[in-house]
Amino acid sequence: MSERPSTFRIWLLASRPKTLPAALVPVLVGSAFAARAGAFQWEAAALCLGFALLVQIGTNFANDYFDYVQGADTAQRVGPARAVASGWVAPATMRTAMVLVFALALVVGFGLIPFGGWWLLPVGLLSIVCGIAYTGGPYPLGYHGLGDIFVFLFFGLVAVGATFWVQARTLTVEVLLAAAAIGALAANILVANNYRDRATDAVAGKRTLVVRLGERAGRWQYGAAVLLSGAVPVVLWVRGVGAGALLALGALPLGVDCWRRLRPTAPAPALIGLLARTAAHLALFGGLLAAGVGLGR
């Protein structure tokens, strides 16, 4: 059992702050496009951010709980300590925390209905259900190779698109292109995690895409997302968003460096830092893209 940190640090670690750019960046980019369209509304943007962060944290709590229950988090796993598996938090306590965070997300989500319409309710509920179903329920998405699709859809297309919609009440091809790049880079956080844990996941029966299709497929998926993040700013520029969109190309060297670190010979401990660097790449890309889109107004 790991040495017990303070209560505050336990819950901070359980929230997995290195993954939170996956919640922040889509709202930032969607709001930048709304500002470019002259439709930015800070109240709607703040509610989107609160909902996205709560769903991300709730999903992380669910992952901590269900991976312990499913036997995926064992002493053989290499990576950051997990609160339940380390004995810092009782399983029932983590389950309660998960429910409370998702309930709060639902409350925040209700605040978006006046901005975007009642259709947001089923979308929000589905986001929460999928957050739980990622590692829980009768057919855990992450255990059957569907986690990457969940992240791409909900932290890319849905998060960016909905953030733009509740402010501008429309969708554009340019917004969806940016959303696709954001979703692909958010999924790379999952790839980095699953690539590191591929051996212990296989033993536990956690059939992630890396386990199902192999390490080479994982590296190609990661690289394709990096290449997409390099292509989208150029396409946005060509489609008239403005040369500012090309600022996002400044994140490409970091993405390529991360891709190169995903080597077949890299031992699991050497990949611990890759998740943080992958999240940093997403944050840098999203920040530069948002700034560039704003400059293109």
C-alpha positions in Angstrom: 0.0 0.0 0.0 1.3 3.4 -0.9 2.1 6.0 1.8 -1.1 8.0 2.5 -1.1 11.6 1.3 -3.3 14.3 2.8 -7.1 14.1 2.2 -7.0 17.1 -0.1 -4.2 15.6 -2.2 -5.9 12.2 -2.4 -9.0 13.8 -4.0 -6.8 16.0 -6.2 -5.0 13.0 -7.5 -8.3 11.1 -8.0 -9.6 13.9 -10.1 -6.5 13.3 -12.4 -5.7 17.0 -13.1 -3.4 16.0 -16.0 -6.5 14.9 -17.9 -8.5 18.0 -17.3 -7.3 19.8 -20.5 -9.7 17.4 -22.3 -12.6 19.3 -20.6 -11.1 22.8 -20.8 -9.9 23.0 -24.3 -13.1 22.1 -26.2 -14.9 24.9 -24.3 -12.1 27.3 -25.0 -12.1 26.6 -28.7 -15.9 26.5 -29.1 -16.1 29.9 -27.3 -13.4 31.3 -29.6 -15.4 30.5 -32.6 -18.5 32.0 -30.9 -16.5 35.2 -30.3 -15.4 35.2 -33.9 -19.1 35.0 -34.9 -19.9 37.9 -32.6 -22.0 35.6 -30.4 -19.9 35.0 -27.3 -21.9 34.7 -24.0 -19.8 34.3 -20.9 -22.6 32.8 -18.9 -23.1 30.0 -21.4 -19.4 29.4 -21.7 -19.0 29.2 -18.0 -21.8 26.7 -17.7 -20.2 24.6 -20.5 -16.9 24.7 -18.7 -18.4 23.7 -15.4 -20.4 20.8 -17.0 -17.4 19.5 -18.9 -15.0 19.6 -15.9 -17.6 17.8 -13.7 -18.2 15.1 -16.3 -14.4 14.6 -16.7 -13.8 14.4 -12.9 -16.9 12.2 -12.5 -15.5 9.9 -15.2 -12.2 9.8 -13.5 -13.8 8.9 -10.2 -15.8 6.2 -12.0 -12.6 4.9 -13.6 -10.9 4.7 -10.2 -13.8 2.8 -8.7 -14.7 0.4 -11.5 -11.1 -0.4 -12.5 -10.6 -1.5 -8.9 -13.8 -3.6 -8.9 -12.9 -5.1 -12.3 -9.4 -6.0 -11.1 -7.6 -3.8 -13.6 -5.8 -1.7 -10.9 -3.4 -4.1 -9.3 0.1 -3.9 -7.7 1.6 -4.9 -11.0 0.2 -1.8 -12.7 2.8 0.9 -13.6 1.6 4.5 -13.3 0.1 7.1 -10.9 -1.4 5.6 -7.8 -5.1 5.2 -7.8 -7.1 6.2 -4.7 -9.2 3.0 -4.2 -6.5 0.5 -5.3 -4.0 2.2 -2.9 -6.4 1.9 0.0 -6.7 5.7 0.5 -10.4 5.8 -0.3 -13.0 3.1 0.4 -14.8 1.8 -2.7 -18.2 2.9 -1.4 -16.9 6.4 -0.7 -15.5 6.7 -4.2 -18.8 5.5 -5.7 -20.7 8.1 -3.6 -18.3 10.8 -4.8 -18.8 9.7 -8.4 -22.6 10.0 -8.0 -22.4 13.4 -6.3 -20.1 14.8 -9.0 -22.3 13.5 -11.9 -25.4 14.9 -10.1 -23.8 18.3 -9.8 -22.9 18.1 -13.5 -26.6 17.5 -14.3 -27.6 20.5 -12.2 -25.1 22.7 -14.1 -26.2 21.2 -17.4 -29.8 22.3 -16.7 -28.6 25.8 -16.7 -27.7 25.4 -20.4 -31.2 24.6 -21.5 -32.3 28.3 -21.8 -29.3 28.9 -24.0 -29.4 25.9 -26.3 -32.8 24.2 -26.0 -34.2 21.0 -24.4 -32.4 18.8 -26.8 -29.3 19.4 -24.6 -30.9 17.4 -21.8 -30.6 13.9 -23.5 -27.1 14.9 -24.8 -26.0 15.8 -21.2 -27.6 12.6 -19.8 -25.9 10.5 -22.5 -22.5 12.2 -21.6 -22.9 11.2 -18.0 -24.1 7.7 -18.8 -21.1 7.1 -21.1 -18.8 8.5 -18.4 -20.0 5.8 -16.1 -20.2 3.2 -18.8 -16.6 3.9 -19.8 -15.4 1.4 -17.1 -18.7 0.4 -15.4 -22.0 -1.3 -16.2 -22.7 -4.5 -18.0 -20.6 -3.6 -21.1 -17.8 -1.2 -20.1 -16.8 0.8 -23.1 -13.1 1.0 -22.2 -13.0 -2.8 -21.7 -14.2 -3.4 -25.2 -12.1 -1.0 -27.2 -14.8 1.7 -27.4 -13.3 4.3 -25.0 -11.4 6.1 -27.8 -14.6 6.6 -29.7 -16.4 7.9 -26.6 -13.6 10.5 -26.0 -13.5 11.6 -29.6 -17.2 12.1 -29.8 -17.9 13.7 -26.4 -14.7 15.6 -25.7 -14.4 16.6 -29.4 -17.5 16.9 -31.6 -20.1 17.2 -28.8 -18.1 19.4 -26.4 -16.9 21.9 -29.0 -20.1 21.8 -31.0 -22.4 22.2 -28.1 -20.3 25.1 -26.7 -20.5 26.9 -30.0 -24.2 26.1 -30.4 -25.4 27.4 -27.0 -23.8 30.7 -27.9 -24.4 31.0 -31.6 -27.4 28.7 -32.1 -25.8 27.2 -35.2 -23.0 24.9 -36.3 -20.5 25.3 -39.1 -18.1 23.0 -40.9 -15.2 25.0 -39.5 -16.3 24.4 -35.9 -16.7 20.6 -36.6 -13.3 20.4 -38.2 -11.7 22.0 -35.1 -13.8 19.7 -32.9 -12.5 16.6 -34.8 -8.9 17.7 -34.1 -9.6 18.4 -30.5 -11.4 15.0 -30.1 -8.5 13.1 -31.7 -5.9 14.8 -29.5 -8.1 14.1 -26.4 -8.3 10.5 -27.4 -4.4 10.5 -27.6 -4.4 11.0 -23.8 -6.3 7.7 -23.6 -3.9 6.1 -26.1 -0.9 7.1 -24.0 -2.5 5.7 -20.9 -3.6 2.4 -22.5 -0.2 2.0 -24.3 1.6 2.2 -20.9 -0.9 -0.2 -19.2 -1.2 -2.6 -22.1 0.4 -5.6 -20.3 -1.6 -5.3 -17.1 -4.8 -4.5 -19.0 -4.5 -7.6 -21.1 -4.1 -9.7 -18.0 -7.2 -8.1 -16.4 -9.3 -8.6 -19.5 -9.4 -4.9 -20.3 -9.6 -5.0 -24.1 -8.6 -1.5 -25.0 -7.8 -0.8 -28.7 -4.1 -1.1 -27.9 -4.7 -4.5 -26.5 -7.1 -5.6 -29.2 -5.2 -4.3 -32.2 -1.6 -4.2 -30.9 1.1 -1.6 -30.1 1.7 -0.7 -33.8 -2.0 0.2 -34.2 -1.8 2.3 -31.1 1.2 4.2 -32.4 -0.5 4.8 -35.8 -3.7 6.1 -34.1 -1.6 8.5 -32.0 0.3 9.7 -35.0 -2.8 10.1 -37.1 -4.3 12.4 -34.5 -1.0 14.5 -34.4 -1.1 14.7 -38.2 -4.8 15.8 -38.1 -3.9 18.5 -35.7 -1.4 19.8 -38.2 -3.8 19.6 -41.2 -6.9 21.2 -39.6 -5.4 24.7 -39.0 -4.3 24.8 -42.7 -7.8 23.7 -43.8 -9.4 26.4 -41.5 -7.1 29.0 -43.0 -8.1 27.9 -46.6 -11.7 28.0 -45.6 -11.5 31.7 -44.6 -11.1 31.5 -40.8 -8.0 33.6 -41.1 -4.2 33.2 -41.0 -4.4 33.3 -37.2 -5.6 29.6 -37.3 -2.1 28.7 -38.4 -0.8 29.7 -34.9 -2.0 26.2 -33.9 0.9 24.7 -36.0 3.1 25.9 -33.2 2.0 22.9 -31.2 3.0 20.4 -33.9 6.6 19.9 -32.8 5.5 18.9 -29.3 3.0 16.5 -30.8 5.6 14.9 -33.1 8.0 14.6 -30.1 5.3 12.8 -28.1 4.6 10.5 -31.0 8.3 9.6 -31.2 8.3 8.7 -27.5 5.7 6.1 -28.1 8.3 3.5 -29.1 7.7 -0.3 -29.0 10.8 -0.7 -26.9 9.8 1.9 -24.3 9.2 0.3 -20.9 6.0 1.2 -19.1 7.8 3.4 -16.5 9.2 5.5 -19.3 5.7 6.3 -20.6 4.4 7.7 -17.3 5.3 11.2 -18.3 3.9 10.8 -21.8 0.3 11.2 -20.6 1.1 14.6 -19.1 3.0 15.7 -22.3 0.1 14.5 -24.4 -2.3 16.6 -22.3 0.1 19.5 -22.7 0.0 19.1 -26.4 -3.8 19.2 -26.4 -3.7 22.3 -24.2 -1.1 24.1 -26.4 -2.9 23.2 -29.6 -6.3 24.3 -28.2 -4.9 27.5 -26.7 -3.1 28.5 -29.9 -6.1 27.6 -32.1 -8.5 29.6 -29.9 -6.1 32.6 -29.9 -5.7 32.3 -33.7 -9.4 32.1 -34.3 -9.9 35.2 -32.1 -7.3 37.1 -34.1 -9.2 36.2 -37.3 -12.3 38.2 -36.3 
